[in-house]
Amino acid sequence: MTKVLLTGASGYIGGHLKEKLKQDSKIIAISRNIDNKENEKNVTWKSADLFSLNQTSNVMKGVDTAIYLVHSMMPSAKLTQANFEDMDALLADNFARAARENGVKHIIFMSGLIPKTNTLSPHLRSRLECEKILGSYDVPVSTLRAGLIIGSKGSSYPILKKLVERLPMLVLPSWSYNMTLPVSIGDVIDGLIALTKRAPKDNESIDIGGPEHMTYKELFRRTSNVLEKPLPMVDLPIIPIWLSKYWVKLISGTPKEMVYPLMDSLIHDMARNKAKTVKDISIGKINYEESVEKALQEEKDTKSKKGKTKKHSLKIKDVRAITRIDIPNDYTINDIANEYAEFLRHFTFNFVKGEINDNYFEIKIPFLNKMLLLLEKDHEASDNNRVLYRIIGGDFAYSNNGGDARLEFRRILDSDKGLVALQEYQPTLPWSVYKLTQAKVHKSVMNLFAKKMSGLTTREQNKTHSMSKIVKPIVIATVIFTLFKKYKKYLARANKMSNAEL
């Protein structure tokens, strides 16, 4: 039997996929909390925090195929100072690195439909970036791209259903006339199963959707028909997208972290790409009305189940802070770490000093003889594209040699971007004081450091451009001069030949 790692196994899509996949494969089902999970035939549950490369690599040992159903739209720490794009980038990088380390043969990724435009929404831009990151580590990646998935507990369909049920009438903004391609959860699961049976040599992306495209207006109308809920509609195209996001959040009761990124994608026409259409995968068999009816039935079945599921609280980590930076062409990742240490000194006018040697990174106040943070370099976990420091001491952190508090500098492979991530950090200050003081200072410092790196990159580019302005004319002049000399020699030889013939 093929051994398959399934992330997001406790989620909606992952749960459906697990039930079908376990019939022919041995599954390692991954979740951060498995206290309420029980192993079953062909399914073994393992706990892992995918923000940790070490934990991700450990659960991936011996795996043939790794399925990536991860999306960090919701905060995952007590305090999160990171946007979902940067969290997703780090998670995808961890997953791909771990897959390469463990000799995984195939990665399967669930993504979104990518419209033909150069101005993608942040949500779709992040999905595309994750696809590229996963495919940068020499493990073939099959990406299934889907739009609006119709299922009782999906991300978008419950919002749609609540709007239809709760609104007395619908005012239609201009985006209501953009195209969408809804697809049943059943067709998506069948598509993912089909991908597990493929063995591509190179990265591939495949679009999937239902049998027909429709506008969002038609989507609302057809949903209201299935729900047997009258929903008068009035066009008002001047409504801006930001206002649409606000009232969708308000009416649906869905957190803004979920609503806003999804709503940003409404500005695009979501259509199936012919070049990414694969027979028996791309065109679903379930029409829209049937998919909504199946979702409604699934919802009823879930509510009718007797007994209560025991809830287990998940202890989330204290702080996760991730900042994206530009990396100049001639900089190594070690240079970035040294640049950050130097930046701390300049930023604080020498009040705080950052010192880096082969083994330690010390952040201290010299004249008070205070060690704020003591970090030890993890040489085994560091490489040319990643430098990891573990926090082992200092007045600002609860830490010990067995903890996992860490600061890392990482390059996003095949790009000029990097990530600086502080994770599982536990401050010694009282939480209420920390949020108002140290946390805000750290965020400001990292934002300024990002600007500094952007400035260095821009100056390098300008320098290269300026040098190009000087070098380019010289090269052109040299080529012209060389050609002219050759032409003169040719004329001379031709002239001698003419004289000889005379």
HURA-V710084 format. One record per helix or strand. SS is the DSSP state (H for helix, E for strand). FROM is the first residue (numbers start at 1). LEN is the number of residues. Records with the same first field share a line. If there is no record, write none. Layout:
SS->FROM-LEN ; FROM-LEN
This chain:
E->2-5 ; 25-7 ; 40-1 ; 43-5 ; 65-4 ; 77-5 ; 106-7 ; 141-6 ; 149-2 ; 169-4 ; 179-2 ; 183-2 ; 204-6 ; 214-2 ; 232-4 ; 283-1 ; 317-10 ; 353-4 ; 360-6 ; 370-8 ; 383-1 ; 386-8 ; 397-1 ; 406-6 ; 417-7 ; 427-1
H->12-10 ; 53-7 ; 84-18 ; 122-13 ; 157-10 ; 174-4 ; 185-12 ; 216-12 ; 241-12 ; 256-12 ; 274-3 ; 288-17 ; 333-15 ; 366-3 ; 431-6 ; 438-64
